[in-house]
Amino acid sequence: MILAEFGYGGKILNSMPTWVLDGTKPSRLAWYLKEKLLPPIYWEGMLKGREWLAKPESQQSDK
């Protein structure tokens, strides 16, 4: 399985270092990410409005 990210014009963009995950070659790590890790992150996190990498804005009331 190849897990690749593409930008405009079909250019391959890597969000991970190529020594971890090279988007041009099939790997077991790419399969594991796509099959086991990404679906729960998508279905249980992103679609429910959870974002682990972003800090929520503080809710300060004006009194």
N, C-alpha and C positions, 0 to 999 in steps of 0.2 A: 504494500500500500504506500502511496505517496501522499503526504500531507503538505500541500503547497498553498501559499498565499500569493495572490496576484494583484498588481496595481494597474493603473491605466496603461493601455497599450499592450497588455499581456506580459509586462515585466514581472519577474518573480521577486517578491519581497519577503525577506526572512525576518520574523520577529524573534527567533531564537538563533543563537550562534550555530554555524554550520557544523561544528564538532558535536553538538547535541542532536540536532535534527537538520539534515540536509534535504531541502525540498526537491532536489533533482534526482534522488535515488530512493528506491523502496527500502523501508526498514521496519523492523518489528516495533520499535518505539512509536513510529507514525501510526501503525495499526492500533497499538494499545491506546494511544491518545484518542484516536478517532472512534474506536469501538467502546472503550470503557470510561474514559475520563470526561470527554467533551459533552456527551449527551446529558449526564446529570447536571453539569454546570449550566447547560443551556435550559433544560426543562425545569429544573428545580431552583435555579438562581435567576438567570437573565429574564425569563418570561414572567417571573413573579416580582420583578423590579428590584432584585438584590444585586448590588455591585460591590464586590469585595475590595476592589482596588481604588475606589473613589470614597473620599470622606464626605459624610453628609454635611450640608451647610448648617451652621448653628441657628437655632430658632430663638432669637432674642426678641422679647416683647418690649415695645416702647411704652414706658410708664412715666 
